[in-house]
């Protein structure tokens, strides 16, 4: 089971990937959206803001978030790490119910290209 530190490191790697993205990937990361990722097995939520290709103001809070973010993800810590590392396909994980997403269809399609 992934630890809080490993999950936070995975989010940091995702932020680095977004910051260095080019072309279509950079365009997918460009919208200004609130973002949350609830890690079910640790019962913590990482919240932040996706803006200009960066994830900013990331905070960790216990439990589920009080307010729903514009892009809300729910998954296990191991799945978060595997998604960011490229060992888990986002579309397959989403279809299998391993990753839950609450977002607009357009944002889901953007997420698919980011992860």
C-alpha distance (Angstrom), angle and dihedral (degrees) to the residues before:
residue distance angle dihedral
X1 . . .
X2 3.80 . .
X3 3.80 117.2 .
X4 3.80 127.0 -130.1
X5 3.81 88.2 -104.6
X6 3.83 92.0 52.9
X7 3.80 90.9 48.9
X8 3.80 91.4 48.8
X9 3.82 89.6 48.4
X10 3.82 89.1 51.6
X11 3.81 90.3 52.8
X12 3.81 89.4 48.2
X13 3.83 89.3 52.6
X14 3.79 89.7 49.4
X15 3.81 89.4 51.2
X16 3.83 90.2 50.3
X17 3.81 90.4 49.5
X18 3.80 90.7 50.7
X19 3.79 92.7 48.1
X20 3.81 91.2 53.3
X21 3.81 96.1 41.9
X22 3.79 121.0 124.5
X23 3.81 134.9 -162.2
X24 3.81 118.8 -12.3
X25 3.79 93.2 1.1
X26 3.80 90.3 55.3
X27 3.82 89.6 49.2
X28 3.82 90.4 52.2
X29 3.81 90.5 53.9
X30 3.81 94.9 45.1
X31 3.83 103.0 86.3
X32 3.78 120.2 102.5
X33 3.84 105.0 -119.0
X34 3.79 138.4 150.0
X35 3.78 110.2 -119.1
X36 3.80 135.1 -161.7
X37 3.77 133.5 177.4
X38 3.80 117.1 -166.7
X39 3.80 111.3 -159.8
X40 3.78 103.3 -152.6
X41 3.80 101.5 -162.9
X42 3.82 92.0 50.6
X43 3.84 94.8 36.0
X44 3.80 92.2 -135.6
X45 3.78 131.3 123.6
X46 3.77 127.0 -147.2
X47 3.79 112.3 -153.3
X48 3.76 129.6 -172.8
X49 3.75 146.2 130.7
X50 3.81 127.2 -90.0
X51 3.78 106.0 -146.7
X52 3.78 132.0 155.7
X53 3.79 93.5 -13.1
X54 3.80 94.6 -49.9
X55 3.79 134.3 100.6
X56 3.79 104.7 -134.6
X57 3.79 137.1 -174.6
X58 3.81 95.4 17.1
X59 3.80 112.5 -172.1
X60 3.79 132.1 178.0
X61 3.79 120.3 -137.8
X62 3.79 131.9 174.3
X63 3.80 118.5 -108.3
X64 3.77 127.6 -2.9
X65 3.79 120.9 -25.7
X66 3.79 118.7 -92.6
X67 3.81 92.6 -138.0
X68 3.78 125.0 38.6
X69 3.79 113.6 -116.4
X70 3.80 121.3 -136.3
X71 3.81 86.7 -111.7
X72 3.80 111.2 32.8
X73 3.80 120.8 179.7
X74 3.80 127.2 -172.7
X75 3.81 123.4 -170.7
X76 3.79 144.5 122.0
X77 3.78 120.5 -78.4
X78 3.80 91.7 -113.7
X79 3.81 90.5 53.6
X80 3.82 91.6 49.3
X81 3.80 91.5 53.0
X82 3.82 92.1 44.4
X83 3.83 92.4 49.4
X84 3.79 93.4 51.5
X85 3.81 91.9 43.8
X86 3.82 90.6 51.5
X87 3.80 94.8 -117.2
X88 3.82 93.4 113.9
X89 3.78 123.6 53.3
X90 3.81 110.6 -131.4
X91 3.82 96.3 -145.8
X92 3.81 93.4 49.2
X93 3.82 92.7 45.1
X94 3.80 90.5 49.1
X95 3.82 92.6 47.8
X96 3.82 90.7 48.8
X97 3.81 92.2 50.0
X98 3.81 94.6 -114.8
X99 3.81 89.4 117.9
X100 3.79 121.3 39.1
X101 3.78 119.8 -161.4
X102 3.78 129.9 -168.4
X103 3.78 107.5 -171.0
X104 3.76 142.2 103.6
X105 3.80 116.5 -70.7
X106 3.78 89.3 -110.4
X107 3.81 91.5 53.7
X108 3.81 91.2 47.9
X109 3.80 89.6 54.7
X110 3.81 89.6 49.4
X111 3.79 90.6 49.9
X112 3.76 90.1 52.5
X113 3.79 90.6 59.0
X114 3.83 92.5 44.8
X115 3.80 96.2 50.0
